[in-house]
Each structure stands twice: as structure tokens, then as C-alpha cells.
Amino acid sequence: MTMDRSLKVQAGAIKSRNVLTRAERVARLKEIDRFDENADIIGMAKTRVQKISLKKKKKVKKADEK
């Protein structure tokens, strides 16, 4: 059975997730030096997720050479 075109993921349609996995949160907290090895895992600090928006490139008009 084939998949409908509207259901396929396109390369530019990948969106940023607003929820990180525990491993991603620990890695992010280590980057900003807020992770404590001895602290309880239940009360882990929140991390901000950066949303990346891609802007469309402007078309460059080329001058016609005569």
C-alpha cells in the first residue's frame, strides 16, 4: 500500500520539539554548568528550548548582459 503525498515528511518540514528527553536535558544542563550529580533526578531544573525559524532566501535579480 502506498503512502499519501500529504503524509510524507519533507526535508524542510522538520520542526523543533518543545520537550527534551532526560538525556538531552542533562546534556544541556552540563553545558550551562547547572547540573548537580548529587541532586535528585525528580527535581531537575528546566531548560529552555531554542526554536529555530528558517527564513526564505531572497531571489537575486541578475542584470541582463548585452
MDTraj code that builds the backbone (N, CA, C; nanometers):
import mdtraj as md
import numpy as np

residues = "MET THR MET ASP ARG SER LEU LYS VAL GLN ALA GLY ALA ILE LYS SER ARG ASN VAL LEU THR ARG ALA GLU ARG VAL ALA ARG LEU LYS GLU ILE ASP ARG PHE ASP GLU ASN ALA ASP ILE ILE GLY MET ALA LYS THR ARG VAL GLN LYS ILE SER LEU LYS LYS LYS LYS LYS VAL LYS LYS ALA ASP GLU LYS".split()
xyz = np.array([
    [0.0839, -0.1170, 0.0000],
    [0.0000, 0.0000, 0.0000],
    [0.0891, 0.1243, 0.0000],
    [0.0555, 0.2231, -0.0792],
    [0.1371, 0.3430, -0.0878],
    [0.0916, 0.4485, 0.0126],
    [0.1830, 0.5380, 0.0458],
    [0.1532, 0.6448, 0.1406],
    [0.1117, 0.7700, 0.0634],
    [0.0112, 0.8388, 0.1137],
    [-0.0357, 0.9616, 0.0502],
    [0.0734, 1.0684, 0.0570],
    [0.0828, 1.1529, -0.0465],
    [0.1854, 1.2556, -0.0527],
    [0.1779, 1.3526, 0.0645],
    [0.0588, 1.3815, 0.1129],
    [0.0429, 1.4791, 0.2210],
    [0.0959, 1.4264, 0.3544],
    [0.1147, 1.2961, 0.3678],
    [0.1620, 1.2384, 0.4928],
    [0.3135, 1.2227, 0.4981],
    [0.3809, 1.2390, 0.3865],
    [0.5259, 1.2225, 0.3843],
    [0.5930, 1.3440, 0.4461],
    [0.7019, 1.3210, 0.5171],
    [0.7778, 1.4285, 0.5797],
    [0.8752, 1.4842, 0.4771],
    [0.8682, 1.6144, 0.4584],
    [0.9603, 1.6793, 0.3667],
    [1.0808, 1.7278, 0.4444],
    [1.1912, 1.7500, 0.3758],
    [1.3155, 1.7887, 0.4427],
    [1.3008, 1.9211, 0.5167],
    [1.2271, 2.0164, 0.4640],
    [1.2121, 2.1461, 0.5277],
    [1.1030, 2.1500, 0.6320],
    [1.0303, 2.0413, 0.6487],
    [0.9159, 2.0412, 0.7395],
    [0.9498, 1.9899, 0.8792],
    [1.0776, 1.9677, 0.9075],
    [1.1158, 1.9178, 1.0387],
    [1.1094, 2.0334, 1.1378],
    [1.0269, 2.0192, 1.2391],
    [1.0068, 2.1260, 1.3357],
    [1.0845, 2.0956, 1.4631],
    [1.1105, 2.2008, 1.5392],
    [1.1797, 2.1801, 1.6659],
    [1.0809, 2.1275, 1.7688],
    [1.1298, 2.0383, 1.8547],
    [1.0450, 1.9815, 1.9584],
    [1.0462, 2.0732, 2.0787],
    [0.9363, 2.0772, 2.1522],
    [0.9318, 2.1607, 2.2708],
    [0.9559, 2.0806, 2.3987],
    [0.9800, 1.9518, 2.3866],
    [1.0083, 1.8668, 2.5023],
    [1.1370, 1.7905, 2.4744],
    [1.2295, 1.7972, 2.5700],
    [1.3552, 1.7256, 2.5554],
    [1.3502, 1.5954, 2.6337],
    [1.4268, 1.4974, 2.5901],
    [1.4389, 1.3738, 2.6665],
    [1.5272, 1.4014, 2.7881],
    [1.5277, 1.3106, 2.8832],
    [1.6074, 1.3302, 3.0044],
    [1.7556, 1.3427, 2.9705],
    [1.8038, 1.2604, 2.8782],
    [1.9449, 1.2659, 2.8399],
    [1.9790, 1.4004, 2.7748],
    [1.8885, 1.4529, 2.6937],
    [1.9118, 1.5830, 2.6309],
    [1.9116, 1.6949, 2.7346],
    [1.8233, 1.6846, 2.8350],
    [1.8193, 1.7856, 2.9409],
    [1.9461, 1.7832, 3.0239],
    [1.9950, 1.6633, 3.0565],
    [2.1183, 1.6519, 3.1340],
    [2.2349, 1.7102, 3.0547],
    [2.2424, 1.6806, 2.9258],
    [2.3500, 1.7339, 2.8425],
    [2.3433, 1.8856, 2.8357],
    [2.2236, 1.9392, 2.8224],
    [2.2056, 2.0847, 2.8159],
    [2.2429, 2.1502, 2.9489],
    [2.2035, 2.0897, 3.0607],
    [2.2377, 2.1441, 3.1918],
    [2.3883, 2.1387, 3.2173],
    [2.4554, 2.0358, 3.1661],
    [2.6010, 2.0281, 3.1811],
    [2.6693, 2.1371, 3.1004],
    [2.6128, 2.1713, 2.9845],
    [2.6704, 2.2782, 2.9018],
    [2.6685, 2.4117, 2.9739],
    [2.5603, 2.4386, 3.0462],
    [2.5469, 2.5679, 3.1140],
    [2.5853, 2.5597, 3.2613],
    [2.6497, 2.4493, 3.3012],
    [2.7015, 2.4280, 3.4377],
    [2.5939, 2.4413, 3.5451],
    [2.4768, 2.3835, 3.5239],
    [2.3703, 2.3848, 3.6234],
    [2.3332, 2.2448, 3.6695],
    [2.4050, 2.1424, 3.6224],
    [2.3735, 2.0046, 3.6587],
    [2.4522, 1.9640, 3.7821],
    [2.3831, 1.9097, 3.8804],
    [2.4453, 1.8630, 4.0036],
    [2.4335, 1.7109, 4.0075],
    [2.5470, 1.6429, 4.0120],
    [2.5496, 1.4966, 4.0116],
    [2.4799, 1.4372, 4.1343],
    [2.4851, 1.5060, 4.2484],
    [2.4298, 1.4534, 4.3726],
    [2.2836, 1.4882, 4.3938],
    [2.2279, 1.5740, 4.3112],
    [2.0896, 1.6171, 4.3287],
    [1.9935, 1.5075, 4.2830],
    [1.8713, 1.5125, 4.3348],
    [1.7679, 1.4166, 4.2982],
    [1.7243, 1.4409, 4.1535],
    [1.7018, 1.3345, 4.0800],
    [1.6656, 1.3449, 3.9388],
    [1.5219, 1.3966, 3.9204],
    [1.4387, 1.3813, 4.0235],
    [1.2989, 1.4239, 4.0142],
    [1.2865, 1.5750, 4.0031],
    [1.3655, 1.6499, 4.0757],
    [1.3546, 1.7960, 4.0755],
    [1.4524, 1.8624, 3.9815],
    [1.4790, 1.8011, 3.8661],
    [1.5758, 1.8546, 3.7722],
    [1.5298, 1.9906, 3.7197],
    [1.6240, 2.0812, 3.7008],
    [1.5924, 2.2155, 3.6530],
    [1.5388, 2.2118, 3.5104],
    [1.4557, 2.3112, 3.4787],
    [1.4001, 2.3216, 3.3443],
    [1.5043, 2.3822, 3.2506],
    [1.4931, 2.3475, 3.1246],
    [1.5829, 2.4039, 3.0243],
    [1.4997, 2.4660, 2.9137],
    [1.5488, 2.5745, 2.8605],
    [1.4776, 2.6439, 2.7535],
    [1.5132, 2.5793, 2.6204],
    [1.4136, 2.5600, 2.5368],
    [1.4346, 2.5011, 2.4056],
    [1.4357, 2.6136, 2.3046],
    [1.5438, 2.6235, 2.2292],
    [1.5558, 2.7272, 2.1282],
    [1.4787, 2.6862, 2.0044],
    [1.3897, 2.7731, 1.9596],
    [1.3166, 2.7470, 1.8364],
    [1.3906, 2.8131, 1.7222],
    [1.4155, 2.7365, 1.6201],
    [1.4885, 2.7874, 1.5049],
    [1.3898, 2.8076, 1.3916],
    [1.3841, 2.9293, 1.3413],
    [1.2966, 2.9557, 1.2281],
    [1.3841, 2.9824, 1.1065],
    [1.3527, 2.9158, 0.9999],
    [1.4286, 2.9318, 0.8774],
    [1.3631, 3.0379, 0.7913],
    [1.4430, 3.1329, 0.7462],
    [1.3913, 3.2374, 0.6599],
    [1.4164, 3.1980, 0.5156],
    [1.3242, 3.2372, 0.4302],
    [1.3403, 3.2081, 0.2886],
    [1.4447, 3.3020, 0.2305],
    [1.5255, 3.2491, 0.1418],
    [1.6279, 3.3300, 0.0778],
    [1.5642, 3.4159, -0.0302],
    [1.6107, 3.5396, -0.0390],
    [1.5599, 3.6296, -0.1420],
    [1.6239, 3.5949, -0.2747],
    [1.5454, 3.6048, -0.3791],
    [1.5979, 3.5786, -0.5123],
    [1.6792, 3.6985, -0.5577],
    [1.7948, 3.6715, -0.6143],
    [1.8824, 3.7771, -0.6624],
    [1.8533, 3.7984, -0.8099],
    [1.8235, 3.9232, -0.8434],
    [1.7982, 3.9554, -0.9846],
    [1.9302, 3.9776, -1.0542],
    [1.9476, 3.9096, -1.1657],
    [2.0699, 3.9230, -1.2423],
    [2.0456, 4.0231, -1.3568],
    [2.1427, 4.1097, -1.3764],
    [2.1320, 4.2069, -1.4849],
    [2.1606, 4.1358, -1.6166],
    [2.0785, 4.1631, -1.7156],
    [2.0988, 4.1021, -1.8482],
    [2.2148, 4.1712, -1.9169],
    [2.3099, 4.0925, -1.9622],
    [2.4261, 4.1479, -2.0330],
    [2.3970, 4.1482, -2.1813],
    [2.4255, 4.2623, -2.2458],
    [2.4008, 4.2738, -2.3914],
    [2.5269, 4.3067, -2.4648],
])
top = md.Topology()
chain = top.add_chain()
for i, resn in enumerate(residues, 1):
    res = top.add_residue(resn, chain, resSeq=i)
    for name in ("N", "CA", "C"):
        top.add_atom(name, md.element.get_by_symbol(name[0]), res)
traj = md.Trajectory(xyz[None], top)
